[in-house]
Amino acid sequence: MSFHWMLSLLQRGDQISMRREAHEKKYPDAKVISLGIGDTTQPIPSIVTSAMAEYALALSTPEGYQGYGPEQGQKSLRKAIADVVYPNMGIRDTEVFISDGAQCDIARLQMMFGRDVTIAVQDPTFPGYVDNGVIMGQTGPAAVDEESGGSRYAGIEYMRCAPENAFFPDLSRVRRTDVIFFCSPNNPTGHAASRDQLRQLVDFARRNGSIVVFDSAYASYVSPGAGGDDGDKPRSIYEVPGAREVAIEISSFSKFAGFTGVRLGWAVVPDELLYADGTRVARDFDRVVTTCFNGASSVAQAGGLACLATEEGRAAVARVVAGYKENARVLVGTFQALGKEVYGGDDSPYVWVRLFPGRRSWDVFAEILEKTHVITVPGSGFGPGGEGFVRVSAFNSRDRVVEACARLTSFLA
């Protein structure tokens, strides 16, 4: 048989690891510090791991053994998410679907939408939305973007999110699409949309009959009452009136509980969300989930419940988030002291910085690695709008972040 030709349209994703390997061969004694990939580094709180261990141990007893669980997730965890993550938003536990992570839910949603839909994404944004669209055949071929020199897919509507527009697209210039992927706080820019901005997005989707897929994976990094255009940055799109009729929300335990390796997430598909013919979207998503997935690990779900079910668990994971936020504060302060153009870090673990105006992201990445042995992520990897920037991650130990900042200061001062 022939290979799946649409896979040939994917952009290469192994450049950073290849360059790191080459760098470490060139400098075998260098202590490379990675402020690159968004992987957590700090231990999972013991109250959470103890719950998982207790559950796993019980599986070795006749009384505690359990086999397959509901594909949609254990009711106790679904209820905890509805009650704790979405208080006073009208979210019911039956509208929460437990998964093995937001990335996997993106793929299942793309599968449900089918290849004939049109999609819009923030530019720059997490590349998983685009890559899954490529695999599904939604995007068309890639072409060189004349403005940035990067590549863009012909079938995708790129919603420019830059410092010049406060990292929120001018929706009057965005063409209508079936699906809008929107991440807040945004990966990579770190921008958390204000309530007024999300209200504009919901109204735009309602007028156009579009579905918003709202990625809130970094919501726990938004400070309560964080300042925005109106002094408020919602953690969920369902804080905005009317969002239940236009939006699916996906999220994850990865970045607020350290579950990047454990794998646990969820999607909320409200009953009020309907296709143009009046069919419930949740019906189709349930069908996709029960066809393609046997449910998230019951051990992981026990850990997820421990994160949310008690004040002690919630406080424990909040301390982990606070540690990463302090790392981000250190990074932002370093770049500000150097007079660099820097964004993010307040409501996000990511810092978005333009170190050398006019230079390409990959050139900046290469020079930082060569001169400081610090790994960042080139902004162009997040879309043509990211050209010229690099993303710096707060996901590391405090000691390594401080050491990286010292190296960067020595190089950039």
Buried (B, 14 or more C-beta within 10 A) or exposed (E): EEEEEBEEBBBEEEEBEEBBEEBEEEEEEEEBBBBBEBBBBBEBBEBBBBBBBEBBEBEEEEEEEEEEBEBBBBBBBBBBBBBEBBEEBEBEBBBBBBBBBBBBBBBBBBBBBEEEBBBBBBBBBBBBBBBBBBBBBBBEEBEEBEEBEBBBBEBBBBBBBBEEEEBBBEBEEBEBBBBBBBBBBBBBBBBBBBBBBBBBBBBBBBEBEBBBBBBBBBBBBBEEEBEBEEEBBBBBBBBBEBBBBBBBBBBBBBBBBBBBEBBBBBBBBBEBBBEEEEEBBBEBBBEBBEEEBEBBBBBBBBBBBBBBBBEEBBEBBBEBBEBBBEBBBBBBEBBEEBEBBBBBBBBBBBBBBBBBEEEBBBEBBBBBBEEBBBBBBBBBBBBBBBBBBBBBBBBBEBEBBBBBBEBBBEBBE
